[in-house]
């Protein structure tokens, strides 16, 4: 298989030397990279072409909307806008009431958290007293 330090492989009656592989591998790698790059470029072109078609569709929609706006009666919007304004004022008043309620809830949370700490301390003190009572009942002072 090797003569004088050269590596060769026999494939189908052909004697393939090692340096053939050393030359063929980068060439095949470059070719496959070129094919992949060309494929990617074509796919990007197709996606750009599709986005251009989508933009053309949007342009026709805008023209349709412009025509519809011109055809509609804008004067009929005034009563609707005034009712929306009234509703917005009501919503703002409700929001103020909710903010006041929120501050009250935050204050009650602060008070409650302080009570929890105090109750935990009292529970520990009571447990310590019961332990002391138990210890005194087991070992009375003489």
N, C-alpha and C positions, 0 to 999 in steps of 0.2 A: 504494500500500500504506500510506502514512502521510500524514496531513493535519495540518498545524500541530503537528508534534512528537509525535503519538500513533502508536503502533505497532499495527497490526491485521493479521490474517491472514484470508484468505477460505478457508473450508472448506465445501465442499458447498453453496455459495450463501449461506452465512451469513457475516457480517462479525464476526469475533471480535477484540475489542480486547485489548491487552496487560494491562490491569488485571484482566481476567477470569482470566487465567492466574495473576496475582499473588494473587488471592483463592482460586482453585480449588486451587492447589498445597498450601497449608497445610491446607485443609479435607480434601482427599483424604489427606494425610499423617496427620492426626489420626484420620480414620476407619480407615485401615489399621493404625495403632498400636492403636486400640481393639479391632479385630478380633483382632490378634495377642495382646493382653493377655487377651481373653476366651478364646481358644483355649488359651493357656498355663494359665489358671486352671482350665479344664475338665480339661486333662491332669493337672494336679496333684491335683485332686479324685479323678480315677480312680486315680491311683497311691496315694493315701492309702486309698482304698476297698480296693484290692488288698492293702495291707499289713495292714489290719484283718482281712481274711479270713485272711491268713497267721497272724496272732496267734490267731485263733479256732481254727485248725487245731493250733497249738502247745498250746493249752489242752487240747484233747481228747487229744493225745499225752501230756501230763503226767498226765492222769487215768488213762490206760491204763498208764503206767509205775508210778504209785503202786499201782495194783491188782496189777500183776505183782510188785512188791517185797513187798507184803503176802502174796501167794500163795507166794512162794519161801521156802525154808528157809534162814535166815541162819546156823544152827548149822553148816552144812556148809562155811562159809567159813574157819573157824579153821585147819584143816590147810593150806589153800592159803595163808593169810596167813603161817603159820610157814615154809613152804617159800620164800615170796617174801622173808621176812626173812633166811633163810640165804643166798639168792642175792645179796641186797644186800650182806651182809657180805663175800662172796667178791669182788664187784665192787669194793668199797672197798679191799680188800687189793691187788687187781690195779692199781687206780688209783694207790696209793702206790708200787708197783713202777715203774709208768710214769713217775711224777713223778721218781723217782730216776734213771731212765734218761734222762729229758729233761735234768736238770741235768748229767749226764755228757756228753751230746751238746753242750750249750751250752759246756761247758769245752773240749771238743775243737775246737769251732769257733773259740774264742778263740785257742787254740794254733795252729791251722792258718792263721788269718788273719795271725798274726805271722810264721809261716814264709814265707808268700807274699811279704810285704814284703822279708824278708831275701833270698830267692831272686831277686827282681827286682833288688835292689841288686847281688848277685853277678853276675847276667847282664849288667848295665850295665858293671860293672868289667871283666869278661872281654872284652866287646865293645870297650871303650876300650883295653885292652891289645893286642888284635888290630889295632885301627886304628893304634896306636902302632908295632907291629911292622911293619905294612905301610908306614907312613910312613918308618920307618928303612931298610927295604929299598929304597925308592925314592930316598931322600936320605940316604945314610950320613953319619955325623959324620966330619969330616976333621981 
